[in-house]
Amino acid sequence: MNIEIWMTIIGLGGASFAIRLSGYLLASQIPQDGMWARALQALPGCLIASLVSLMMLNGTMLEWISAVMVLAIAAITRKPTLAMFAGMVIIAAMRFAVA
């Protein structure tokens, strides 16, 4: 192997390490209480809601049917992780059945 390949491997390894280290260092500066902490705790739910709403707006009837089924599962079981997994299975099965 020539020197350019080794330089690329070393450079990408260093960049990967720098990204991981900066994430660790920045995460240690996140406040543990107060307004920003509450906002950051709500962020994952907000991201999921925005992604799902965008998919629903651009989706077909299959997405709407699966969303109603997921809402029913979430309401009955009160387990969001189970509802999300069921939603993935439902939409995959419906797309497979239609295709």
C-alpha angles and dihedrals in degrees: 000000000000129000095260092062092050092047090051092050093048092044094050091046090052092047091050091050091047092052092050093046093048090050090053093046094046093046090056088060095055111114115248096209140021134052097319093050091053091047092050091048090055093046100088092054091047091051093050091047092050093047093048093047091051091050090049093051092050095035135102130235089281091064092047093050092048091047091055090049092049091049089052092049091048092049093049100042100029087216113121094188091055090047092051092049091047089050092055091049093045096050092044091051093046092049090048091049093050097044 
